[in-house]
């Protein structure tokens, strides 16, 4: 069997869907590789900054790694703007949807809402509300998103910063996307991990 028999999904039988399940499992295993290729494409996205969007992503992830952040944070920092390619108007939600099955809920929420928090730095210059983030006040992850933006996002547009190359982060991306999707032990709903771990950071330097 090389293809399913049906032309409308309602006409498929168990044999068809067993066949598709095998293909879908194999395809899902390549998610990390496709994302890494997508990051390279960020070099062709929005221009005008002193660094490319890939450069910005690598800086963000490098800052996270040097702060002693755990793997979920580092990979989330690396991928937080990957949506710029296909979803420039809601890139934060796009990136969060990719990460959601594989990282801690805390990280997904921060990536999903970082666009609102980033307006603090430039909203007044583009006719947007710089305090849009206030709509999230009281949320358990509010302070985490504020710190994410301050430490790793808004500061990562420096052409002189010695960011790690994409190859450095590849094993971390592969690790994250090899996890079982929606594993409760990974999602850890309502739990928080610090963005900065001084002891881990010291070991890394």
Rosetta blueprint (number, residue, H / E / L):
1 X L
2 X L
3 X L
4 X L
5 X L
6 X L
7 X L
8 X L
9 X H
10 X H
11 X H
12 X L
13 X L
14 X H
15 X H
16 X H
17 X H
18 X H
19 X H
20 X H
21 X H
22 X H
23 X H
24 X H
25 X H
26 X H
27 X H
28 X H
29 X L
30 X L
31 X H
32 X H
33 X H
34 X H
35 X H
36 X H
37 X H
38 X H
39 X H
40 X H
41 X H
42 X H
43 X H
44 X H
45 X L
46 X L
47 X L
48 X L
49 X L
50 X L
51 X L
52 X L
53 X H
54 X H
55 X H
56 X H
57 X H
58 X H
59 X H
60 X H
61 X H
62 X H
63 X H
64 X H
65 X H
66 X H
67 X L
68 X L
69 X L
70 X L
71 X H
72 X H
73 X H
74 X H
75 X H
76 X H
77 X H
78 X H
79 X H
80 X L
81 X L
82 X H
83 X H
84 X H
85 X L
86 X L
87 X L
88 X L
89 X L
90 X L
91 X H
92 X H
93 X H
94 X H
95 X H
96 X H
97 X H
98 X H
99 X H
100 X L
101 X L
102 X L
103 X L
104 X L
105 X H
106 X H
107 X H
108 X H
109 X H
110 X H
111 X H
112 X H
113 X H
114 X H
115 X H
116 X H
117 X H
118 X H
119 X H
120 X H
121 X H
122 X H
123 X H
124 X H
125 X H
126 X L
127 X L
128 X L
129 X L
130 X L
131 X L
132 X H
133 X H
134 X H
135 X H
136 X H
137 X L
138 X L
139 X L
140 X L
141 X L
142 X H
143 X H
144 X H
145 X H
146 X H
147 X H
148 X H
149 X H
150 X H
151 X H
152 X H
153 X H
154 X L
155 X L
156 X L
157 X L
158 X L
159 X L
160 X L
161 X L
162 X L
163 X L
164 X L
165 X L
166 X H
167 X H
168 X H
169 X H
170 X H
171 X H
172 X H
173 X H
174 X H
175 X H
176 X H
177 X H
178 X L
179 X L
180 X L
181 X L
182 X L
183 X L
184 X H
185 X H
186 X H
187 X H
188 X L
189 X L
190 X L
191 X L
192 X L
193 X L
194 X L
195 X L
196 X L
197 X L
198 X H
199 X H
200 X H
201 X H
202 X H
203 X H
204 X H
205 X L
